[in-house]
Amino acid sequence: YTQGSAAAAGRRRELGTLEVGKLADIAVLDRNLLTCDDEDIQKTQVLATFMGGRCVFEREA
């Protein structure tokens, strides 16, 4: 959810921004997709995935 959709759903207190105490679905990647070379995007690895504020996947070191 973005701030706007969280507000429209009446869930602004629990969704919409990354803050302590809010739920979040987010993937942590090993590189910044906005700044890496185009040819490196396909090499991107997911380091961790969070759903509802809980870690559901973490890549082993």
Steps between C-alpha positions, in 0.01 A plus 500: 500500500603857443393781728207590275358151471547437874306819573225407253468161670480668841818320613743793523602404855622155395601531131637744246848587627802315636485579870541314827172334592357494146453195280724476195551282194848567366785322325862582588726470195877479466518806275318822421297436184480873430877548483650168388593428139215363290688177430538437875128512580454134403772406754305654789458278805231528764663521844181501705123525459262645757123453489269661751807630681643150555806349334382206287825445308864572576783391272770305679845663503 
